[in-house]
């Protein structure tokens, strides 16, 4: 039954544009889906390696800007009078480059920051996000600064000679985001259920014991950072091409907080946690807007979050699994550390 749930969920969500005609609600589904992708990427770090990154929005914003600039083109002057001129490239190529550049940034940040732990790691990630935000704000020649990059083309797929398809309508963007959610879920699922994922969880549970049995700490943490950053970059690219405008506000700390809320309330270290938490906290403002003033909406948002944390401290998904008697130790991603702890 548990294996069928993802397929049932895909079928249900694939049917949404067929019966939901309200463009406002469809827009809420699209933006929520984009942030669910970003939350899933954060969950790989926070849930499976135990590393809290409060600068994760940096990779989201980098993906947005890289993809937009690749599609728009740019003409900037670098140090020493060197001028770089880039002609617009296909949008789908910008999406791929955004993932690669975000992943590369994740590698660099991981190599530098995983030498420290705890509060020091959090400070490093926050500092990185702030530096990137300031670059986007002040490098006006490239990013337009506070004036924003505008007229970003919609996501386009296709090859020369075979035709192109533009994701311009809300229905097409919905299916695009849903497709990326499914692909991201599969990638993360295959990773965490592999030998690599078991090593990551072992590091989270007992790093000293994991190191004693030969697990390379830096290697697996950096790998998690690269995959996590790449998926966050994909979410940022979708965000830029859906809104068709991007500015330095994409690096706001509020977006990182939103991702963390989705992961913690849904259930960190579970594949479905960010999906459930993302849907709930993505639609609370939508539902509250119909009967409450803006100030009351945020109060309700905070109260609901506090209630979940107090009543279901491990998150919604682990609580549901417990209620239905699902044995978490059967999960390949959790079993290894249990075996390590039981070993003499």
BANU-91877 format. One record per residue (C-alpha): residue number from 1; chain; x, y, z. Coordinates in steps of 0.001 Angstrom, whole numbers. Layout:
# residues N
+-----+--------+---------+---------+---------+
: num : cadena :      c1 :      c2 :      c3 :
+-----+--------+---------+---------+---------+
: NUM :      A :       X :       Y :       Z :
...
+-----+--------+---------+---------+---------+
END
This chain:
# residues 344
+-----+--------+---------+---------+---------+
: num : cadena :      c1 :      c2 :      c3 :
+-----+--------+---------+---------+---------+
:   1 :      A :       0 :       0 :       0 :
:   2 :      A :    2792 :    2407 :     924 :
:   3 :      A :    4389 :    1833 :   -2487 :
:   4 :      A :    1150 :    2766 :   -4260 :
:   5 :      A :     656 :    6082 :   -2461 :
:   6 :      A :    3148 :    8075 :   -4610 :
:   7 :      A :    1453 :    6855 :   -7786 :
:   8 :      A :   -2004 :    7681 :   -6450 :
:   9 :      A :    -755 :   11151 :   -5458 :
:  10 :      A :     667 :   11724 :   -8969 :
:  11 :      A :   -2645 :   10763 :  -10591 :
:  12 :      A :   -4636 :   12988 :   -8215 :
:  13 :      A :   -2421 :   16031 :   -8716 :
:  14 :      A :   -2206 :   15451 :  -12477 :
:  15 :      A :   -6000 :   15786 :  -12603 :
:  16 :      A :   -6083 :   19179 :  -10843 :
:  17 :      A :   -6003 :   21403 :  -13982 :
:  18 :      A :   -8848 :   19332 :  -15458 :
:  19 :      A :  -11345 :   20398 :  -12791 :
:  20 :      A :   -9763 :   23477 :  -11189 :
:  21 :      A :  -10512 :   26487 :  -13377 :
:  22 :      A :   -9772 :   29260 :  -10870 :
:  23 :      A :   -6485 :   30892 :  -12073 :
:  24 :      A :   -5748 :   32193 :   -8573 :
:  25 :      A :   -5839 :   28730 :   -7004 :
:  26 :      A :   -3893 :   27241 :   -9902 :
:  27 :      A :   -1250 :   29931 :   -9388 :
:  28 :      A :   -1128 :   28941 :   -5686 :
:  29 :      A :    -523 :   25325 :   -6693 :
:  30 :      A :    2320 :   26342 :   -9023 :
:  31 :      A :    4158 :   28587 :   -6564 :
:  32 :      A :    3629 :   26078 :   -3751 :
:  33 :      A :    5022 :   23325 :   -5983 :
:  34 :      A :    8134 :   25381 :   -6707 :
:  35 :      A :    8797 :   25897 :   -3006 :
:  36 :      A :    8109 :   22223 :   -2327 :
:  37 :      A :   10971 :   21410 :   -4719 :
:  38 :      A :   13219 :   23803 :   -2771 :
:  39 :      A :   12041 :   22292 :     549 :
:  40 :      A :   12785 :   18781 :    -730 :
:  41 :      A :   16324 :   19882 :   -1549 :
:  42 :      A :   16750 :   21382 :    1942 :
:  43 :      A :   15391 :   18179 :    3485 :
:  44 :      A :   18263 :   16253 :    1911 :
:  45 :      A :   20656 :   18313 :    4026 :
:  46 :      A :   18602 :   18907 :    7153 :
:  47 :      A :   16716 :   15624 :    7301 :
:  48 :      A :   19293 :   13130 :    6091 :
:  49 :      A :   22632 :   14639 :    7116 :
:  50 :      A :   21480 :   16779 :   10056 :
:  51 :      A :   23048 :   19971 :    8651 :
:  52 :      A :   20866 :   23077 :    9018 :
:  53 :      A :   21481 :   25482 :    6158 :
:  54 :      A :   19824 :   28857 :    6746 :
:  55 :      A :   21323 :   30201 :    3536 :
:  56 :      A :   19669 :   27674 :    1240 :
:  57 :      A :   17769 :   30438 :    -534 :
:  58 :      A :   21118 :   31462 :   -2090 :
:  59 :      A :   21045 :   28411 :   -4392 :
:  60 :      A :   17409 :   29110 :   -5218 :
:  61 :      A :   18268 :   32693 :   -6201 :
:  62 :      A :   21420 :   31685 :   -8086 :
:  63 :      A :   19367 :   29268 :  -10175 :
:  64 :      A :   16827 :   31998 :  -10895 :
:  65 :      A :   19394 :   34592 :  -11983 :
:  66 :      A :   21598 :   32188 :  -13964 :
:  67 :      A :   18646 :   30799 :  -15904 :
:  68 :      A :   17189 :   34255 :  -16570 :
:  69 :      A :   20510 :   35758 :  -17688 :
:  70 :      A :   21257 :   32774 :  -19935 :
:  71 :      A :   17919 :   33259 :  -21686 :
:  72 :      A :   18091 :   37083 :  -21839 :
:  73 :      A :   21787 :   37558 :  -22604 :
:  74 :      A :   23990 :   40268 :  -21135 :
:  75 :      A :   26814 :   42691 :  -21894 :
:  76 :      A :   29053 :   43538 :  -18917 :
:  77 :      A :   32488 :   45011 :  -18382 :
:  78 :      A :   34791 :   43142 :  -16018 :
:  79 :      A :   38060 :   44150 :  -14337 :
:  80 :      A :   40676 :   45590 :  -16671 :
:  81 :      A :   38230 :   46747 :  -19321 :
:  82 :      A :   37440 :   43192 :  -20449 :
:  83 :      A :   33942 :   43092 :  -21873 :
:  84 :      A :   31832 :   39950 :  -21841 :
:  85 :      A :   28950 :   39727 :  -24284 :
:  86 :      A :   26537 :   36826 :  -24096 :
:  87 :      A :   23837 :   36320 :  -26701 :
:  88 :      A :   20543 :   34774 :  -25559 :
:  89 :      A :   20520 :   30971 :  -25435 :
:  90 :      A :   17527 :   28587 :  -25429 :
:  91 :      A :   15593 :   28644 :  -22180 :
:  92 :      A :   15859 :   24898 :  -21596 :
:  93 :      A :   19638 :   25225 :  -21794 :
:  94 :      A :   19486 :   27985 :  -19173 :
:  95 :      A :   17555 :   25608 :  -16910 :
:  96 :      A :   20328 :   23005 :  -17173 :
:  97 :      A :   23076 :   25599 :  -16657 :
:  98 :      A :   21232 :   26926 :  -13579 :
:  99 :      A :   21286 :   23436 :  -12054 :
: 100 :      A :   24992 :   22994 :  -12839 :
: 101 :      A :   26032 :   26413 :  -11518 :
: 102 :      A :   23950 :   25989 :   -8351 :
: 103 :      A :   25457 :   22546 :   -7838 :
: 104 :      A :   28954 :   23987 :   -8304 :
: 105 :      A :   28213 :   26670 :   -5702 :
: 106 :      A :   26962 :   23929 :   -3395 :
: 107 :      A :   30250 :   22096 :   -3892 :
: 108 :      A :   32307 :   25198 :   -3080 :
: 109 :      A :   30231 :   26096 :     -26 :
: 110 :      A :   30258 :   22475 :    1130 :
: 111 :      A :   34025 :   22145 :     803 :
: 112 :      A :   34555 :   25323 :    2787 :
: 113 :      A :   31804 :   25108 :    5392 :
: 114 :      A :   31716 :   21420 :    6290 :
: 115 :      A :   34989 :   21889 :    8118 :
: 116 :      A :   32864 :   23415 :   10875 :
: 117 :      A :   29692 :   22229 :   12614 :
: 118 :      A :   26711 :   23528 :   14528 :
: 119 :      A :   26267 :   27277 :   14843 :
: 120 :      A :   29425 :   27952 :   12804 :
: 121 :      A :   27984 :   26107 :    9805 :
: 122 :      A :   24727 :   28052 :   10098 :
: 123 :      A :   26658 :   31349 :   10179 :
: 124 :      A :   28661 :   30381 :    7077 :
: 125 :      A :   25522 :   29552 :    5078 :
: 126 :      A :   23709 :   32733 :    6138 :
: 127 :      A :   26781 :   34807 :    5234 :
: 128 :      A :   26994 :   33175 :    1811 :
: 129 :      A :   23339 :   33980 :    1087 :
: 130 :      A :   23819 :   37595 :    2158 :
: 131 :      A :   26926 :   38017 :     -24 :
: 132 :      A :   25071 :   36662 :   -3057 :
: 133 :      A :   22129 :   38981 :   -2342 :
: 134 :      A :   24417 :   42009 :   -2168 :
: 135 :      A :   26058 :   41029 :   -5458 :
: 136 :      A :   22644 :   40778 :   -7127 :
: 137 :      A :   21619 :   44123 :   -5597 :
: 138 :      A :   24745 :   46100 :   -6494 :
: 139 :      A :   25966 :   44615 :   -9793 :
: 140 :      A :   23409 :   46717 :  -11659 :
: 141 :      A :   25062 :   46314 :  -15073 :
: 142 :      A :   24436 :   42567 :  -14946 :
: 143 :      A :   21359 :   42053 :  -12751 :
: 144 :      A :   19628 :   45456 :  -13049 :
: 145 :      A :   19825 :   45591 :   -9249 :
: 146 :      A :   16597 :   46718 :   -7550 :
: 147 :      A :   15104 :   47510 :  -10968 :
: 148 :      A :   14818 :   43731 :  -11563 :
: 149 :      A :   15344 :   41575 :  -14608 :
: 150 :      A :   12176 :   41794 :  -16689 :
: 151 :      A :   10738 :   40187 :  -19820 :
: 152 :      A :   12175 :   36804 :  -18868 :
: 153 :      A :   10885 :   34322 :  -21457 :
: 154 :      A :    8713 :   31401 :  -20356 :
: 155 :      A :   10220 :   27947 :  -20055 :
: 156 :      A :   10620 :   26392 :  -23491 :
: 157 :      A :   11371 :   22807 :  -24424 :
: 158 :      A :   12332 :   21493 :  -27821 :
: 159 :      A :   15096 :   20978 :  -30334 :
: 160 :      A :   15887 :   22695 :  -33643 :
: 161 :      A :   13969 :   21030 :  -36430 :
: 162 :      A :   11581 :   19285 :  -34040 :
: 163 :      A :    9694 :   22320 :  -32824 :
: 164 :      A :    9372 :   24071 :  -29482 :
: 165 :      A :    6732 :   24203 :  -26775 :
: 166 :      A :    6368 :   27273 :  -24568 :
: 167 :      A :    5087 :   26851 :  -21016 :
: 168 :      A :    3143 :   30093 :  -21089 :
: 169 :      A :    -258 :   29144 :  -19643 :
: 170 :      A :    -865 :   28296 :  -16001 :
: 171 :      A :   -1959 :   24769 :  -16943 :
: 172 :      A :    1277 :   24034 :  -18786 :
: 173 :      A :    3378 :   25543 :  -15978 :
: 174 :      A :    1480 :   23413 :  -13476 :
: 175 :      A :    2415 :   20213 :  -15314 :
: 176 :      A :    6005 :   21424 :  -15716 :
: 177 :      A :    6348 :   22032 :  -11968 :
: 178 :      A :    4627 :   18722 :  -11184 :
: 179 :      A :    7081 :   16939 :  -13492 :
: 180 :      A :   10083 :   18520 :  -11743 :
: 181 :      A :    8593 :   17622 :   -8333 :
: 182 :      A :    8297 :   13976 :   -9412 :
: 183 :      A :   11822 :   13879 :  -10881 :
: 184 :      A :   13292 :   15524 :   -7761 :
: 185 :      A :   11430 :   13053 :   -5555 :
: 186 :      A :   12801 :   10110 :   -7547 :
: 187 :      A :   16364 :   11442 :   -7447 :
: 188 :      A :   16268 :   12054 :   -3691 :
: 189 :      A :   14526 :    8733 :   -3054 :
: 190 :      A :   17103 :    6766 :   -5034 :
: 191 :      A :   19910 :    8630 :   -3279 :
: 192 :      A :   18718 :    8218 :     308 :
: 193 :      A :   17827 :    4549 :    -225 :
: 194 :      A :   21275 :    3783 :   -1618 :
: 195 :      A :   24557 :    3088 :     149 :
: 196 :      A :   25315 :    6811 :     -65 :
: 197 :      A :   22056 :    7698 :    1672 :
: 198 :      A :   22671 :    5173 :    4417 :
: 199 :      A :   26083 :    6742 :    5018 :
: 200 :      A :   24470 :   10193 :    5248 :
: 201 :      A :   21939 :    9037 :    7827 :
: 202 :      A :   24670 :    7273 :    9801 :
: 203 :      A :   26600 :   10555 :    9944 :
: 204 :      A :   23518 :   12323 :   11255 :
: 205 :      A :   22795 :    9724 :   13916 :
: 206 :      A :   26328 :    9183 :   15231 :
: 207 :      A :   29151 :   10878 :   13349 :
: 208 :      A :   31920 :    9471 :   15559 :
: 209 :      A :   30692 :    5915 :   15124 :
: 210 :      A :   30261 :    6420 :   11371 :
: 211 :      A :   33821 :    7715 :   11036 :
: 212 :      A :   35116 :    4763 :   13046 :
: 213 :      A :   33715 :    2336 :   10466 :
: 214 :      A :   35361 :    4173 :    7575 :
: 215 :      A :   32703 :    6634 :    6338 :
: 216 :      A :   34258 :    9724 :    4759 :
: 217 :      A :   32408 :   12624 :    6404 :
: 218 :      A :   33381 :   15416 :    4021 :
: 219 :      A :   32777 :   13366 :     887 :
: 220 :      A :   29178 :   12454 :    1700 :
: 221 :      A :   28251 :   15833 :    3148 :
: 222 :      A :   29603 :   17639 :      81 :
: 223 :      A :   27726 :   15240 :   -2208 :
: 224 :      A :   24515 :   16010 :    -332 :
: 225 :      A :   25237 :   19740 :    -640 :
: 226 :      A :   25804 :   19477 :   -4404 :
: 227 :      A :   22596 :   17539 :   -5086 :
: 228 :      A :   20620 :   19750 :   -2713 :
: 229 :      A :   21927 :   22955 :   -4301 :
: 230 :      A :   21278 :   21668 :   -7821 :
: 231 :      A :   17636 :   20857 :   -7057 :
: 232 :      A :   17187 :   24240 :   -5342 :
: 233 :      A :   18640 :   25873 :   -8466 :
: 234 :      A :   16090 :   24042 :  -10606 :
: 235 :      A :   13315 :   25430 :   -8389 :
: 236 :      A :   14753 :   28941 :   -8749 :
: 237 :      A :   14861 :   28598 :  -12530 :
: 238 :      A :   11205 :   27565 :  -12638 :
: 239 :      A :   10354 :   30513 :  -10374 :
: 240 :      A :   12074 :   33031 :  -12644 :
: 241 :      A :   10541 :   31770 :  -15892 :
: 242 :      A :    7079 :   31482 :  -14369 :
: 243 :      A :    6995 :   34996 :  -12882 :
: 244 :      A :    9007 :   36431 :  -15827 :
: 245 :      A :   10596 :   38949 :  -13475 :
: 246 :      A :   13274 :   38529 :  -10817 :
: 247 :      A :   14934 :   40911 :   -8347 :
: 248 :      A :   17216 :   40635 :   -5275 :
: 249 :      A :   14180 :   39973 :   -3075 :
: 250 :      A :   14436 :   36362 :   -4250 :
: 251 :      A :   17248 :   36030 :   -1674 :
: 252 :      A :   15037 :   37108 :    1246 :
: 253 :      A :   15583 :   35137 :    4443 :
: 254 :      A :   11808 :   34635 :    4581 :
: 255 :      A :   12081 :   32106 :    1750 :
: 256 :      A :   14590 :   30008 :    3684 :
: 257 :      A :   12295 :   30144 :    6725 :
: 258 :      A :    9423 :   28965 :    4530 :
: 259 :      A :   11476 :   25967 :    3355 :
: 260 :      A :   12484 :   25088 :    6919 :
: 261 :      A :    8851 :   25277 :    8091 :
: 262 :      A :    7753 :   22945 :    5285 :
: 263 :      A :   10462 :   20428 :    6187 :
: 264 :      A :   10077 :   20511 :    9989 :
: 265 :      A :    6277 :   20413 :   10115 :
: 266 :      A :    5982 :   17796 :    7387 :
: 267 :      A :    8643 :   15600 :    8949 :
: 268 :      A :   12356 :   15999 :    8345 :
: 269 :      A :   14160 :   12915 :    7152 :
: 270 :      A :   11056 :   11598 :    5361 :
: 271 :      A :   10511 :   11709 :    1621 :
: 272 :      A :    6887 :   12821 :    1900 :
: 273 :      A :    7480 :   15362 :    4682 :
: 274 :      A :    8290 :   18405 :    2515 :
: 275 :      A :    5369 :   17546 :     213 :
: 276 :      A :    2827 :   17429 :    3027 :
: 277 :      A :    4279 :   20384 :    4911 :
: 278 :      A :    4563 :   22375 :    1687 :
: 279 :      A :     940 :   21807 :     707 :
: 280 :      A :    -350 :   22724 :    4169 :
: 281 :      A :    1701 :   25874 :    4662 :
: 282 :      A :    1461 :   26835 :    1016 :
: 283 :      A :   -2324 :   26944 :    1203 :
: 284 :      A :   -2920 :   28256 :    4725 :
: 285 :      A :   -2523 :   31884 :    3492 :
: 286 :      A :   -4817 :   31116 :     542 :
: 287 :      A :   -7560 :   29708 :    2767 :
: 288 :      A :   -7124 :   32370 :    5469 :
: 289 :      A :   -7297 :   35175 :    2901 :
: 290 :      A :  -10954 :   34356 :    2262 :
: 291 :      A :  -12076 :   35246 :    5801 :
: 292 :      A :   -9255 :   37053 :    7658 :
: 293 :      A :   -7377 :   40330 :    7430 :
: 294 :      A :   -3668 :   40196 :    6443 :
: 295 :      A :   -2506 :   40597 :   10048 :
: 296 :      A :   -4780 :   37783 :   11238 :
: 297 :      A :   -3557 :   35539 :    8405 :
: 298 :      A :      17 :   35621 :    9698 :
: 299 :      A :   -1159 :   35067 :   13275 :
: 300 :      A :   -3100 :   31994 :   12168 :
: 301 :      A :     -71 :   30829 :   10189 :
: 302 :      A :    2164 :   31087 :   13268 :
: 303 :      A :    -364 :   29542 :   15652 :
: 304 :      A :    -926 :   26571 :   13355 :
: 305 :      A :    2817 :   26025 :   13001 :
: 306 :      A :    3321 :   26133 :   16800 :
: 307 :      A :     468 :   23675 :   17332 :
: 308 :      A :    1980 :   21182 :   14902 :
: 309 :      A :    5405 :   21476 :   16521 :
: 310 :      A :    3955 :   20939 :   20020 :
: 311 :      A :    1432 :   18222 :   19171 :
: 312 :      A :    3491 :   16438 :   16488 :
: 313 :      A :    7123 :   17224 :   17350 :
: 314 :      A :    8474 :   14736 :   14794 :
: 315 :      A :    6265 :   16094 :   12035 :
: 316 :      A :    3025 :   15147 :   10327 :
: 317 :      A :    4271 :   12252 :    8186 :
: 318 :      A :    6056 :   10365 :   11027 :
: 319 :      A :    2928 :   10787 :   13163 :
: 320 :      A :     707 :    9342 :   10423 :
: 321 :      A :    3119 :    6429 :    9947 :
: 322 :      A :    3011 :    5778 :   13684 :
: 323 :      A :    -786 :    5878 :   13768 :
: 324 :      A :   -1004 :    3345 :   10929 :
: 325 :      A :    1658 :    1145 :   12497 :
: 326 :      A :    4347 :    1654 :    9866 :
: 327 :      A :    7716 :     364 :   11135 :
: 328 :      A :   10264 :    3045 :   10275 :
: 329 :      A :   13157 :     662 :   10848 :
: 330 :      A :   12130 :   -1119 :    7671 :
: 331 :      A :   13136 :    1962 :    5708 :
: 332 :      A :   16497 :    1229 :    4060 :
: 333 :      A :   17613 :    4765 :    4871 :
: 334 :      A :   17033 :    4269 :    8602 :
: 335 :      A :   17954 :     648 :    9167 :
: 336 :      A :   21769 :     974 :    8941 :
: 337 :      A :   22290 :    3226 :   11910 :
: 338 :      A :   20004 :    1020 :   13981 :
: 339 :      A :   22217 :   -1905 :   13057 :
: 340 :      A :   25326 :     103 :   13885 :
: 341 :      A :   23946 :     977 :   17314 :
: 342 :      A :   23073 :   -2679 :   17990 :
: 343 :      A :   26499 :   -3888 :   16922 :
: 344 :      A :   28928 :   -4864 :   19697 :
+-----+--------+---------+---------+---------+
END
